[in-house]
Amino acid sequence: MQIEAYLNLNFDGNKLHALPGEKEDTLTRLQRKLKQCSPIPGLVEIHIVFGPLGGIAKARTNTIEELTNVVSEIGKIFPIKGCMTYIVQPLLHPGETANDSNFN
């Protein structure tokens, strides 16, 4: 069984926006941080919404704990102010039951 979830992330823009004269501009900084997200286990994709600086991510994990770990790992890279998690559904094949009692 796998859990598929979408994450609506709100970032602290003050920590991400580059100030005039800084060596790295905002877009370069965001691109670097996105590359750092690529090895996070369970993270399928992540997109940054430029402006208010938010993000939308898709995760696919086996447990709720692994899903929580995805958010924690993103938080080590991006300064998360808030996160709304939408669990789509456990991905079960015909005849398969959920190992997690939260879904039975």
ChimeraX attribute file (.defattr): number of C-alpha atoms within 10 A of each C-alpha:
attribute: neighborCount
match mode: 1-to-1
recipient: residues
	/A:1	15
	/A:2	17
	/A:3	21
	/A:4	20
	/A:5	21
	/A:6	19
	/A:7	19
	/A:8	16
	/A:9	25
	/A:10	20
	/A:11	19
	/A:12	15
	/A:13	17
	/A:14	10
	/A:15	10
	/A:16	17
	/A:17	15
	/A:18	16
	/A:19	12
	/A:20	9
	/A:21	7
	/A:22	8
	/A:23	10
	/A:24	13
	/A:25	14
	/A:26	16
	/A:27	13
	/A:28	12
	/A:29	14
	/A:30	18
	/A:31	11
	/A:32	12
	/A:33	15
	/A:34	17
	/A:35	9
	/A:36	15
	/A:37	20
	/A:38	14
	/A:39	10
	/A:40	14
	/A:41	15
	/A:42	19
	/A:43	22
	/A:44	17
	/A:45	14
	/A:46	19
	/A:47	12
	/A:48	17
	/A:49	12
	/A:50	12
	/A:51	7
	/A:52	11
	/A:53	16
	/A:54	20
	/A:55	18
	/A:56	16
	/A:57	19
	/A:58	19
	/A:59	23
	/A:60	21
	/A:61	22
	/A:62	17
	/A:63	16
	/A:64	15
	/A:65	9
	/A:66	16
	/A:67	22
	/A:68	12
	/A:69	17
	/A:70	22
	/A:71	20
	/A:72	13
	/A:73	16
	/A:74	21
	/A:75	17
	/A:76	11
	/A:77	13
	/A:78	23
	/A:79	16
	/A:80	18
	/A:81	12
	/A:82	13
	/A:83	16
	/A:84	11
	/A:85	17
	/A:86	12
	/A:87	16
	/A:88	10
	/A:89	11
	/A:90	19
	/A:91	16
	/A:92	12
	/A:93	9
	/A:94	6
	/A:95	5
	/A:96	9
	/A:97	14
	/A:98	15
	/A:99	12
	/A:100	12
	/A:101	7
	/A:102	7
	/A:103	10
	/A:104	7
